[in-house]
Amino acid sequence: MEQFINDRVKRIEISGIRQFFNMVADKKDILSLTIGQPDFPTPDHIKEKTKEAIENDYTAYTANAGILSLREAISNFYSKNYQISYDPKNEVIVTVGASQAIDVTFRTLLNEGDEVILPGPVYPGYEPLIILAGAKPVHIDTRETHFKITAEQIERSITVNTKAIIIPYPSNPTGVTLSKEELAEIASVIERHNLFLIADEIYSELVYEQPHFSIGQFAEIRDKLIIINGVSKSHSMTGFRIGYILAPPEWLAKQMLKVHQYNVSCPSSISQYGALEAINNGQEDSKKMKNVYQERRDYVYARLKDMNLATYLPNGGFYFFIDISHLHLDSFTVAVQLAEEAKVALVPGSAFSKYGEGFLRLSYAYNLATIKEGLDRLEPYINNHTN
Ligand SMILES: Cc1ncc(COP(=O)(O)O)c(C=O)c1O
């Protein structure tokens, strides 16, 4: 019967990150620096409000787009922090994590044969959904441009079939983000073409040194812009599964809401009350976590430099994308050798498209002692394998 399974489903594969994580998960002696899961507990005040939601019997279906108070909180958050205004009644949809926001967006926009431009290396959650929607992912090689997708690269990749561009900034897997000036140039390309820009801002609250700049601040592309965000990374709430879409104008959000409704009806009512507390009263939580991540980032940076690894200082998220091309082995082989010989697991760069080959992703969403031990294990491997 297997031949009757949908062809597109057969074409996609379980994410390389998960595959690798599963491979090492049950091996107790391997120390993992693989997962993009904040290591902080969800803040207590958020947990309290979530428990209260159960006590108060807020356990029924909610509005498809999410409870209005949460949509208002999201709208206020964007207007206060990024000076962008979205109508909570018509332009905000609360989703089951940013993952479902991405799926709803692609399924609302894409027809068979459409093309979606993405930077490479890139978060592996996009490509399979583009394929499932019958469209074609078109990766841009950003290795020569410091992992930043540029306006010029985008301009060169646009064809008559291009329907959308998706950009995560700060980026998973590189931790690189885009500046106001770089985003201005990208916005000007979008303005000149008939296509959508999907801005995945899930790491917006984890930007170091400079504040995050949202491309939504360029009002001229408002009608072509879909912003995706959520509380998974900002408040260590990955298991709550709350994300959101900001999708003006109303004609677009209206279509998205149909896909969302038939997909999930609404996100978990209880989780929505937790997210409401996070967004209304949890700005300090993100700042505290960010400061800790920043210390870890600086520590990892210093250690990688000591190992003579060509590296750069990521300005957001909690990842390093480490160049191991001088080892002259593919990244999967290096990751397997590291796990077996050095007992430390990093994600092979090839999990992030072919443009991630020659790199390993290290997540520093682990406590400093674990990070230190992981790097102590990495160092002799690198020394022994560098000619
Ligand atoms: C760039 C990016 N977008 C979206 C997601 C998915 O977020 P969520 O857990 O809220 O579905 C992730 C998770 O790692 C991510 O790295």
The ligand as an SDF file (V2000), in Angstrom:
LIG
                    3D

 16 16  0  0  0  0  0  0  0  0999 V2000
   13.9760   30.2470   12.6610 C   0  0  0  0  0  0  0  0  0  0  0  0
   12.9290   29.4530   13.3760 C   0  0  0  0  0  0  0  0  0  0  0  0
   11.6380   29.6440   13.0510 N   0  0  0  0  0  0  0  0  0  0  0  0
   10.6620   28.9360   13.6530 C   0  0  0  0  0  0  0  0  0  0  0  0
   10.9360   27.9950   14.6310 C   0  0  0  0  0  0  0  0  0  0  0  0
    9.7980   27.2090   15.2480 C   0  0  0  0  0  0  0  0  0  0  0  0
    9.3750   27.8210   16.4210 O   0  0  0  0  0  0  0  0  0  0  0  0
    8.2040   27.1680   17.3140 P   0  0  0  0  0  0  0  0  0  0  0  0
    8.8580   26.2660   18.3090 O   0  0  0  0  0  0  0  0  0  0  0  0
    7.5390   28.3500   17.9760 O   0  0  0  0  0  0  0  0  0  0  0  0
    7.2890   26.4330   16.4210 O   0  0  0  0  0  0  0  0  0  0  0  0
   12.2590   27.7680   15.0040 C   0  0  0  0  0  0  0  0  0  0  0  0
   12.5940   26.7480   16.0120 C   0  0  0  0  0  0  0  0  0  0  0  0
   13.7130   26.3490   16.2140 O   0  0  0  0  0  0  0  0  0  0  0  0
   13.2910   28.5180   14.3640 C   0  0  0  0  0  0  0  0  0  0  0  0
   14.5720   28.3360   14.6860 O   0  0  0  0  0  0  0  0  0  0  0  0
  1  2  1  0
  2  3  1  0
  2 15  2  0
  3  4  2  0
  4  5  1  0
  5  6  1  0
  5 12  2  0
  6  7  1  0
  7  8  1  0
  8  9  2  0
  8 10  1  0
  8 11  1  0
 12 13  1  0
 12 15  1  0
 13 14  2  0
 15 16  1  0
M  END
$$$$
